[in-house]
């Protein structure tokens, strides 16, 4: 898009407040780590790559409050800032990956003056942001080859420019296919929490002049049965070593529908989203959101008082229902346990 989801401007992290879209395009200027923590927690910035970038710049802001030139004290302060930012959301591994990169900078430069380490941390955050731009375009190149003229594609949640530095994962594939003059249509699920498909994905695709039709999540099965879905493309928040994939709640449902109807189901994600330390998806932590996000819509009550709510933000799709992964390293096909590790390492 012509606008940046996240950037560094005037010594602060400027973030699009995604809770205000599509009705208003507003920005938040974060000047401290707490503001970044709140933005991640409240889904003002969201999408695994974008969360990682926000976390890295959150460290830059956080170290501004560490008033010392002693390395040991500085290192201890950085560890506290990183632990704090890591507590904002549990599922997207990109956050922990980016924070680990920032921490490694501090640990590797123990013999450097603290003022020099501060500069290196800022450069590392900038590097993480710039790397994401290139990575998204590489994934788009590989993924767009899977799209044919006349395809009707399905996606869930928002895996576009708003979820990354500026281009997207699953939606980036659509954007590149559009640039190649391919003719296709997209069905976008509404997506809980906070209706990220209807508010964000539909808005993005329309801005890119892509033919998009919004559907309720539970309409996908009917579309598949009627033969109206050619392929499914989704993003991811954490992928285990065997290919089990955590993504927005409802993705597992789509994988089952796709598997039954023999529809190719692709996950588009950078290598930073793979967690090779987890053998399977059973150990992926699943975030649970506030009941208010289900009980209210734009501050208006949607159900009777006292109703209990179960509101997980993610589910895990078993690898056997996934046709392939689109990464910046290329396409990865089964057997995943072997091929993921070979492709990424």
Secondary structure as UniProt FT lines:
FT   STRAND          6..9
FT   TURN            10..11
FT   STRAND          12..16
FT   TURN            18..19
FT   TURN            21..23
FT   STRAND          27..30
FT   HELIX           33..41
FT   TURN            42..43
FT   HELIX           48..63
FT   TURN            64..65
FT   HELIX           71..86
FT   HELIX           93..108
FT   TURN            109..111
FT   HELIX           114..144
FT   TURN            145..146
FT   TURN            149..150
FT   STRAND          151..155
FT   HELIX           161..163
FT   HELIX           170..179
FT   TURN            180..181
FT   STRAND          184..189
FT   TURN            192..195
FT   HELIX           197..201
FT   HELIX           202..207
FT   TURN            208..209
FT   STRAND          212..215
FT   HELIX           217..219
FT   HELIX           220..225
FT   TURN            226..227
FT   STRAND          231..234
FT   STRAND          238..240
FT   TURN            241..242
FT   STRAND          245..248
FT   TURN            249..250
FT   HELIX           251..260
FT   TURN            261..262
FT   STRAND          264..268
FT   HELIX           271..273
FT   STRAND          274..275
FT   TURN            276..277
FT   HELIX           281..283
FT   HELIX           292..295
FT   STRAND          296..297
FT   TURN            298..299
FT   STRAND          300..301
FT   TURN            305..306
FT   STRAND          314..317
FT   HELIX           319..321
FT   STRAND          324..327
FT   TURN            328..329
FT   STRAND          330..332
FT   HELIX           336..344
//
